[in-house]
């Protein structure tokens, strides 16, 4: 029976060949008209009707009409009637409905001047969207007047996203100028992606919140928080690695944001996220199935390795089973990700032979501490692994292969899409 309480025990096992370094996570063991011609007036031929008319005129029998003939009068009357019909239609279809329709007026409001309001302009917002935000927050009295001012200043496409503190009732030109200069409020938000290390979290805190990365790291000690968060009692190296839960945090309501403020929020979030996991029962099941004794810290350590290796949620349970099966068989985990954590860079084949407590090619068992902050899916996979007989996996893009033997593993690698 192997026991893992922070430090990995040494126990015999098989090391299935050298590491592969092919860029994938692998546990080796990883448009015209024409003018009509004019008739000839002399020397030419005229039609029979033209000749007859000429003869009547010379005999005095042709008189000039003083008006239209009967047919012409009918045509004219029809035209008048048609025009009247059109006008009547327009009156009934256009004029009358418009008179009866409710009149649309510009939406305006009374603005109470002098109030300081903080707004956020989302990225990609159009000028109309900005006008709506300003109006909704009581900063401007008229959206159309704001848009007209923005057009006059040729600033419609120059408004920048971000957070702004604006005084209600300010001159429209001043508001437009501010929105095109850039945000004047520093947001108190920090986003920690899944798989970030403590060092990366500290750096993000410095960039997002202005907290010194060194101060953050110095404060991130389990001994500073174990009294309020008992789940930290089993951690090794006094490290909070793995327990600063990845999430977006907003500290806008805080009068002051310090490293302690952020760390406590992250530990509280961890506690909330894992509240549905019965670690005692999970540890007992793992011991019964795999013959290894683990505690909550070991499960978080395993979850951190799964987080860096699994690639997608659909594979986490199987990746977990591979690692537990290898522990049961006395095999090394052989995860490149653990040494990457220690060295802070990609590893080479030579690196995998070096002595390093985080080198799972030369050390049996789990790493001394978690290697990142895992998300809930990885923690659940570590607590409740799939029940498989896999000892190897190969993940590359959309290609995933899990194998029971080294030969199957090698064949899976050879068959991968090129």
Buried (B, 14 or more C-beta within 10 A) or exposed (E): EBBBBBBBBEEEBEEBEEBBBEEBBBBBBBEEEEEEEEEEEEEEEEEEEEEEEEEEEEEEEEEEEEEEEEEEEEEEEEEEEEEEEEEEEEEEEEEEEEEEEEEEEEEEEEBEEEEEEEBBBEEEBEBEEBBBBBBEBBBBBBBEBBBEBBEEBEBBEEBBBBBBEBBBBBEBEEBBEBBBEEBEBEBBEBEBBBBBBBBBBBBBBBEBBEBEBEBBBEBBBBEBBBEEBEBBEBBBEEBBBBBBBBBEBEBEEEEEBBBBBBBBBBBEBBBEBBEEBEBEEBBEBBBEBBEBBBBBBBBBBBBBBBBBBBBEEEBBBBBBBBBBBBBBEBBBBBBBBBBBBBBEEEBEEEBBEBEBBBBBBBBBBBBBBBBBBBBBBBBBBBBBBBEBEBBBBBBBEEEBBBBEEBEBBBEBBEEBEE
